[in-house]
Amino acid sequence: MIRPLRQGAINTFAHRRNEVPCSDIDGVPIDGLVARHGSPLFITSENRLRHNVRTIRRALERHHPAVVHAWSYKTNITAAICRILHQEGSWAEVVSRSEYEKARLLGVPGNRIVFNGPYKPRAILERAIAEGALIHLDHLDELNLIEAIAREQNRVAPVALRLNFNTGITEPWSRFGFNLENGQATEAAVRIRLSPHMNLNGLHSHIGTFILDPRAFGEQVRLMTDFMRELEQEDNTRIAYLDIGGGFPSRNGLQGVQSPPEQAVPELDEFAEAVGKALKKGLSDRPGPPPVLIFESGRAVVDDAQSLVTTVVGTKRLVDGRRGIILDAGINLMLTALWYNHPVRLVHPKGGIPEETVLYGPLCMNIDSMRQLVSLPPLELGDRLVFSPVGAYNNTQWLQFIELRPPIILVTPQGGDEVIRQGETLTSLCEHERMPPHLDTSPGEWQPPVR
């Protein structure tokens, strides 16, 4: 094959590629971690996790006196990660029965659990109401169910309304909650006010995910505070908290965004300033203490705190001339590769001229591509790559498909490493399977039934 040699220091979008190798996580050599735990391997930095949640909380506290972070369990439900964030003062934000029960199992009291989601079965609602959880109403059927449970328990259940609306900046998430523009939210608030078994004490909204324009959060807060003032002026309602959900981006490469993450993603202070200015204006003449500001950031807290190490297990030349690399980690482990161009770095520097390379996983699926196109030098069997950030959603959306899921380890501030989730084995894979007695034979022993 005759092909041109390109140095490739500058890519199509005129920014330099990240060619600095990643040989360690918080000073712990990756080679040693792989030697002890195998490849592929998820590596979590405790230092980074604690730093991130402190940074984002402090950014908002500079603009508002009462701020609570509620950790989004759906973003990463690994128990050790949740525990670290709870140690940092974060509440739990859950969207299902299993998440609620896991938060309680980890020692989070009911009154520090924010319960979102469109489906909350009766049994878990009964428990959540009794334990004082912050329940956010998603639809009228749920409102009616909570009222019935509170009546049976002879109590007044504090609830919050989940709102949806059009900020004019981001695409509306109209599936969840009560719409503000068409009057649904006002009607629901009236229903709550007229009930002797419910009390409206909060407003919640979540305007989307990976939002790159801070102005969207400012408009969100404006709409929420306007509605709060409307409710509080009409009756004796007093809103105790405003929950602005999540949506702050991480420094990841969203597919379709041409700029690199370091250019496309605003600083956290810009989001905090937009929220703070809108709160200050919306609460300027409101008497009494201000409502608590709750935010449910997940991605911006955990994404860059976790890396995925993978090893080259095959190389090939594709028909269009590009190089193809086969890795031992695929989209079963990093499902977000379907919509993010996760930054990828070598563990050790390699010589040779970089060229266009496609990174494939080990699955027998044509869509198993970890990166559709990346510039890398020639790679050989056994070379290692690091994908990061990968901490958001990959440990909750990963699949047991074709390959077993690997361990997750934690690099501690003391420089040690601990397994926080064991890798799957054939035994754990088959644990929930059952063999009917009439199939309990060895291969080759089966005989067709006599007719």
N, C-alpha and C positions, 0 to 999 in steps of 0.2 A: 504494500500500500504506500502510495506517495501522498503525503499530506504536508501542509505548511506548518512551520514551527512558529508559535506565538508566545512571546514572553508573558503577556497577559497580566501585567502589573495593574493596569486600569481596565475595569470591565465596562460593559455597555452603558452603565449608569454613572460612570466617571467617579467611582470611589474605590479606594484601595481595598483589596481583600484582606481578611484577617489571617495572616500567615504565621502568627505567633503560636507556637505549640502550647498545649495544655497538659503538662506532665504531672500535675498534682492538684488536689482539692484541699484547700486550707493547709498547705504544706505537707499533706500526706501523699506519697507517690502513688499514682494510679496503677503502675505495674504491680506494686505490692498488694493493692486492694484486689486486683484481678487474680493474682496468684492465690490469695486466700479465699476469694468468694466466687471466682469464675467470671466468664463473659457469656452473654451481655450482663450488665450490672447497672442498677440505679444507685447513684451516690447522692446523698443529701447532706447539705452543709448546715449544721446547727447554728453556727455563727451568722451565716447569711440570713437565715430565717428570722432569728431574733433581731438582727439589724434592720431588716426590711419592715417588720411590723412596728418597731419603735419609730423608724423614720416617717412612715406614712401617718401614724397617729400624731406625732409631734407637729407635722406639717399642718394638720387640721386644728390641733389645739392652739396654734398661733392665731387662729381666726375665730375660735369659738370656745367658751369656757368649759363646756360639758360635752365630751366626745367619748363614744364607746365603739370599739371595733368588735364585730361579731364574725368569727372565723367561718368561712363558707365550707362546710363539710364536703359538699359535692366536688369541690375543686381538688381536694386531696384528703381522703378520709383515713389515711394511715395513722394508727393510734398515737405513735410517738410524735408525729408532726402536730397532731391536734393537741397533745399534752404540752408540748413546748409553747404553743401559742396561748394555751390557757394559763400557763405559768406567767406569760407576759401580760396577763390581764384581759385577754380576748374572751368574749362570750362565744357561744356556738350558734351558728345559723344553719338550720336544717330544713329539708324539704320532703322528708319521708318518715315513716314509722321507724325504719331501721336506723336512720341517722339520729332521730330523737333518742332512741334507746341506747345508741352507742355513746352519745353525749352524756347521758345519765350514768352509763357504765363507767365513763371516764371521770366521773365526779362532778360534772357541771350541774349546779342546781337548776330547777325548773325556771326560776325567775331570771336566769341568765341565758335562756335559750330563746332565740328568735325562730318561730315556726312559720316558714313560708311554704309555698307549693300549692298546686291545684287539687291534690288528692291527699286528704288526711282522714284515714279510716276512723270510724266512731270510737273504737277501743282506745286508740292513741289520743284522740281528742279528749276523751274522758280523763285520761291520765294527765294530759297537758293542762287542762283547765284546773284540775285539782292541785297541780303543782305550781300554778301561777306562771306558766310560760307566756311569752309575748306572741299571741296568735294573730296572724295577719290574714284577714278574710280575702278569699279569691273570688267567690261567686255567691249568689243568693241561696243556693241549696246548702252551702256550707254555713252561711249565716243562720239559716233556719235550724240546722242540726246543732250548732253551738248553743243557740237559745234553748232548744229542747234539753240538752245535756245540763246546762246551767240551772234550768228549772228543776230537773230531777235531783240535782245536787244541792238545791236550795241556796244558790249563791249568785252573785253578780260577776259575770265573766268580763274582765277587761279585754278589749279587742282593738285591732287596728285595721284600717282599710288599706288594701293595696290599690293604688291608682295607676291608670295608664292614660297617656296624653301624648300630644304631638309637640315636641320641643321646636320643630322647624329646622333642627340641625341633624338629628339622627332619625333613622327609620323607627316609627312607633312600634312598640311591643304591645299590640292591642289584644293579644291572646289572654294575658293575665290581668286579673283585678277588674276594677270598675272604672269605666271611662269617665273622664272629667268633662269633656266637651259636650256630650249628649245627655248629661244629667244623671247617669247611672250612679255616680259617686254620691251625689246629693241625696238621691232616693235611698241609697243604702244607709247613709248617715241618719236620715229621718227614721228609718226602721229601727236602728239601734237606739236612738233617743227615746222612742216610744216604748221600748222594751224594758220591763223591770228587771231583766236578767242579764243585760249587757251594758257595758260602758265603753264609749269610744275614747281611747286615751292616746292613740297614735295614728300617724299616716306613714305609708310606705310606698315607694315606687322604685322600679329598677328599669332604667331606660335602655339597657343593652349591654353588650360585652365588647371589650377591646375598643373603647371609644377614644379617638385620637384628637378630639376637639374639646378643650376645657369649657368652651362656651355652653356646651350642651348641659353640663352640670349646673351652671349658673341659671340657665333657663328652667331646668328641672326644679331647683330650689325656689325660684320665683313663683312658679305655678303652685307648688306645694304650700308655700307660706301664704299666698293669696287665698287659697282654699281654706287653710287653717283659720285665717282671720275671718273669713265668711262664716265658718261654723261657730267660732267663738263669739261672734257678734249676735248671732241669731238666738242662741240659748245659753245654757249654763255649761256647755261643753268646755273642757280645758284640755288641750292637747299636750301631753307630757313629753312626747318625743317625735322626731322626724327621722325616718329611716330612708336614706338615699340609695340603698342597695349597693351594688358593686359596679364593675365596668371599667375601672382604671386599667390601662394597658400595662403589659410588661415590655421589656426590650426584646421582643421577638420579631421575626420577619413575616408579617402577614402577606400571604400570596396576593398579588395584584397591586401591592404598594411598592412603587419603584425605588423609593428612598430606602436606604439601610435603616435598621431600627434606631441607631443612635441619632439619626436625623429626623425620622418620622414621629418618634414618640416624645411628647412634651415631658418636661420635668414634673415630678409630683407636686412641687410647689405651685405650678401653674393651675393644676386642678384644685388644690386647696384654696388658692386665692379666689378662684371663680366661685367656689362654694361659699367661702367666707364673706365675700362682698355681697352676694345675693342674700345670705342670712342676715347680715347687718342691716341691709335695706328693708328686708321683709319683716324684721322684728323691731324696727326703729322706734315705734310708738306703742309697742305691746307692753302692757304693765306686767309686773311680776317677774319671776325668774324665767330665763329662756328655756325652750324645750331642749332636751338632750338630743344631740346629733348622733345617730347610729349609722355606721357604714359597714358594708359586708364584703370588703375587698378580699378576693382570693388570689387571682392571677398575679397581681402586683406584689403580693406577699411571698408566694411560694415558687413562682416560675423559675427565677434564676437561682433558687436555693437547691435545685436538683439538676443532675447531669445524667446522661445515659452513655455508658462506655460500651463500645461494640468493636468487634474484631473482623478483619477482612478474611473471608473464607473462600473467595473465588474472584477471578478477574476474567474479563472477556472484552473483545472488540465488537461493538455493535455494527449493524449493517450500514448505518449512516456515518461511520467513522469515529463516533465518540467512544470513549472508554466506559465500560460498565464494571462496577464493583459490586460484589455480593457480600453482604454483611450477615452476622449472626443475630441481628436484631431487625425486626420488621415493623410494619404498621400495627401488628397485633399488640406491640408494646408501646408504640408511639403513634396512636391514632390521629393525633393532631397534625401529623405530617401531611395529612390530606388537605389542610388549609393554611399551614404555616411553612415557611422556609426556615426551619430551625438552623441557627448558626452551627457550623460543624468545624472542628479543629483537630489537627493531628496530635497524638500524644507525644510523638517524637518528630523532630524535623526530618524532612526527606529531601534529597537532592533531585535534580531533574526538572524539566520544563513543565510547568502546570498546563493542563489542558482541560477542556470541557469533559466532565465526568458525571455519569448517572449513578446514584447510590441505591441499590436494591436491597431488600430484605431477603430472608430465606424461604418465604412462603411461596406456595405454588399458586400464585395469583398475579395477574398482569398489573394490578394496581398497587402492588407492594413496592412502592418507591419511597425511600426516605428523603431523597432530594432529587428533583427532576434534572437539575443542572447546577453544578458547582465546579469551580476551578480547583484542581488538586494536582500535585505532582504524581508521578507514577507510584502506585502502591503495590505491595507484595503480600502474599499470604502471611497472616500473623500481625500485620500492622494494625494499630488501634486508632479509632476515632472517638471523639467526644462530642455529643450533641448537647447543647445547653443554650437557652433555658428549656427545660422539659417538665418542670414540676407541677404545672397546672393541667389537671384533667387526665393525664396519661395513666396515673395509678388508679383512677376510678373508671375510666372508659376502656382500659386495656382488655384484651380478649385471650381466653385460652383457646387458641386455634392453631392447629398443626404443631406449634412449638410450645413448650412449657414456659410459664412466666418465671423470670429470674428473681433473685433476692433484691431487697431494697436495704441499703445500709446507711448508717448515720455517721458522719465524721464529727466527732465531738470537739468542743473547745480545747480539750486537753491533748488533742492530737491522736486520740484513739479512734477505733471504728467499731460500731455495734450493728448487728443485724436487727433491723426493725420490722422486717417481714421476710419470712423464709421463702426460698424459692420452691416452686412446685416440684413434686415428684410424681412418678406413676401411681404410687400409693395414694397420695392426696388427690390426684386426678380422678381416681376410681372410687374414692371414699363414698360418694353419694349414689353410686350405681348399685342396682340390685339385679340379680340373675334369677328369673323364674325357674322353679324346679324342673320343668320339662325341657329347659335349655341347658341344664347343668351337666353337660357332657364335654368330652375333649374333642378337638377337631378330628374328624375321620371316624368317630364312634357313632355319629348320628345315623339312624336308619329311618327311612320313610315309614309313616304309620301304616299298619295293615288295614286294608279296607274290606 
